[in-house]
Amino acid sequence: MAEREHLRRLGNVWLKNPLYFITACVGERRKILAAPATSAVVIESWHAAGHVHGRAVGRYVIMPDHVHFFARPHSEAKSLSAFVRDWKKWTTRQIAATIRINPPLWQPEFFDHVLRSADSYSEKWDYVYHNPVRAGFVATPDAWPYSGECNLLAF
């Protein structure tokens, strides 16, 4: 019996070191992230993610009310949901103390997508890299001060 066409893709779902595209939104879509103090907290947490959570964070874009970033687990990483949960807790405490807001900071859910090819990675990055331009914040993506790369995550 021939393997069904749609089932052939399932082997690509279980990748040894998957690269995830993650989006998390601020509760009530409050516009508090694209500022020097709050973005510094988020970026610092991503730099520490490898040591603290077992996940390397690569490229990112911080928008006023949400973030996009790419992450890859190390061999002994926490689950993706545990990583995002703990990352949200830590950033909530730090940002709440920094700008004196009441938690919760983040929406409870987050969006994740497993990237299965270098093309998919490039497409996602191109899309989020241009978000500040589409939103009218800057004329070119390079002018947005709240994007960058913590670790090189090659596909």
Secondary structure by P-SEA (a helix, b strand, c coil): ccccccccccccccccbbbbbbbbbccccccccccaaaaaaaaaaaaaccccccccccbbbbccccccbbbbbccccccaaaaaaaaaaaaaaaaaaaccccccccccbbbbbbbccaaaaaaaaaaaaaccccccccccccccccccccccccc
